[in-house]
């Protein structure tokens, strides 16, 4: 079975932190770029952050820049999203996606829910 599994979501107060994980099962992430996406209630899915296969290049949406950090550990076949200073507006279901450059190989996880509320 080839799949991505997100974990680490939950309920947190404004200003709090969470670390999301995206673990691959059945295949190796070494050659894949990884993107984190989110979909807030009543809104379309949007890109949050991405990281190159080597981990040497990262990018962030303006709304999360300076607060979120993406990283990867290929030895563990896992990508992380550290989320600090969380805001109510960050409430969403977060998804990870693996894309192999110059290839049609693409995988999506089922998502993990993050709720920021007092």
CORMOUR-V627391 format. One record per residue. N is the residue number from 0. RES is the residue in one letter. SS is DSSP state (H for helix, E for strand, - for the rest). OMEGA is omega in degrees with one decimal (NA if undefined). NEAR is the number of other ideal C-beta (glycine too) atoms within 12 Angstrom. Layout:
n-><N | N>
res-><RES | RES>
ss-><SS | SS>
omega-><OMEGA | OMEGA>
near-><NEAR | NEAR>
This chain:
n-><0 | 1 | 2 | 3 | 4 | 5 | 6 | 7 | 8 | 9 | 10 | 11 | 12 | 13 | 14 | 15 | 16 | 17 | 18 | 19 | 20 | 21 | 22 | 23 | 24 | 25 | 26 | 27 | 28 | 29 | 30 | 31 | 32 | 33 | 34 | 35 | 36 | 37 | 38 | 39 | 40 | 41 | 42 | 43 | 44 | 45 | 46 | 47 | 48 | 49 | 50 | 51 | 52 | 53 | 54 | 55 | 56 | 57 | 58 | 59 | 60 | 61 | 62 | 63 | 64 | 65 | 66 | 67 | 68 | 69 | 70 | 71 | 72 | 73 | 74 | 75 | 76 | 77 | 78 | 79 | 80 | 81 | 82 | 83 | 84 | 85 | 86 | 87 | 88 | 89 | 90 | 91 | 92 | 93 | 94 | 95 | 96 | 97 | 98 | 99 | 100 | 101 | 102 | 103 | 104 | 105 | 106 | 107 | 108 | 109 | 110 | 111 | 112 | 113 | 114 | 115 | 116 | 117>
res-><X | X | X | X | X | X | X | X | X | X | X | X | X | X | X | X | X | X | X | X | X | X | X | X | X | X | X | X | X | X | X | X | X | X | X | X | X | X | X | X | X | X | X | X | X | X | X | X | X | X | X | X | X | X | X | X | X | X | X | X | X | X | X | X | X | X | X | X | X | X | X | X | X | X | X | X | X | X | X | X | X | X | X | X | X | X | X | X | X | X | X | X | X | X | X | X | X | X | X | X | X | X | X | X | X | X | X | X | X | X | X | X | X | X | X | X | X | X>
ss-><- | - | E | E | E | E | E | - | - | E | E | E | - | - | - | - | - | E | E | E | E | E | E | E | E | - | - | - | - | - | - | E | E | E | E | E | E | E | E | - | - | - | - | - | - | E | E | E | E | E | E | - | - | - | - | - | - | E | E | E | - | - | - | - | - | - | - | E | E | E | E | E | E | H | H | H | - | E | E | E | E | E | E | - | - | - | - | H | H | H | - | E | E | E | E | E | E | E | E | E | - | - | - | - | - | E | E | E | E | - | - | E | E | E | E | E | - | ->
omega-><178.5 | -178.0 | 170.4 | -179.0 | 176.0 | 176.1 | 176.1 | 178.8 | -180.0 | 179.5 | -179.3 | 178.1 | 175.3 | -176.9 | -179.5 | -176.5 | 172.5 | 172.1 | 177.7 | 177.2 | 175.7 | -175.6 | 178.3 | 177.4 | 177.9 | 175.8 | -176.1 | -176.2 | -171.7 | -174.7 | -175.6 | 163.8 | -176.3 | 174.7 | 170.9 | 178.3 | 176.2 | 176.8 | 179.3 | 179.0 | 178.0 | -178.0 | 178.1 | 178.2 | -179.8 | 176.3 | -179.3 | -175.9 | 176.2 | -178.8 | 179.8 | -177.3 | 179.6 | -175.3 | -175.9 | -178.4 | 179.0 | 177.2 | -176.1 | 170.1 | -178.6 | -176.3 | -177.3 | -177.3 | -178.1 | -179.7 | -178.3 | 176.9 | 177.5 | 178.7 | 178.7 | 175.2 | -176.6 | 177.8 | 177.9 | 179.3 | -172.1 | 173.8 | -176.2 | 170.9 | 176.5 | -176.4 | 179.0 | 178.8 | -175.9 | -179.4 | 177.5 | -179.4 | 177.5 | 179.0 | -176.7 | 166.5 | -176.8 | -178.0 | 170.3 | -178.9 | 178.1 | -178.4 | 175.8 | -178.4 | 178.4 | -178.7 | 175.3 | -179.4 | -178.8 | -179.3 | 177.7 | 172.4 | -178.5 | 174.2 | 173.0 | -172.2 | 175.9 | 178.2 | 178.7 | -174.5 | 174.5 | NA>
near-><9 | 17 | 18 | 36 | 27 | 38 | 25 | 27 | 32 | 22 | 15 | 26 | 18 | 18 | 17 | 22 | 23 | 33 | 28 | 42 | 30 | 44 | 29 | 33 | 20 | 14 | 19 | 20 | 35 | 23 | 20 | 34 | 32 | 48 | 35 | 49 | 34 | 37 | 23 | 23 | 15 | 8 | 13 | 11 | 19 | 23 | 26 | 38 | 39 | 31 | 34 | 25 | 26 | 17 | 23 | 12 | 16 | 28 | 21 | 24 | 24 | 13 | 21 | 32 | 16 | 13 | 26 | 35 | 27 | 37 | 26 | 36 | 19 | 24 | 10 | 16 | 25 | 33 | 45 | 32 | 44 | 25 | 37 | 21 | 23 | 33 | 25 | 19 | 21 | 37 | 28 | 37 | 27 | 46 | 33 | 44 | 32 | 41 | 26 | 21 | 18 | 10 | 13 | 8 | 20 | 19 | 32 | 26 | 34 | 19 | 25 | 30 | 26 | 38 | 25 | 29 | 19 | 13>
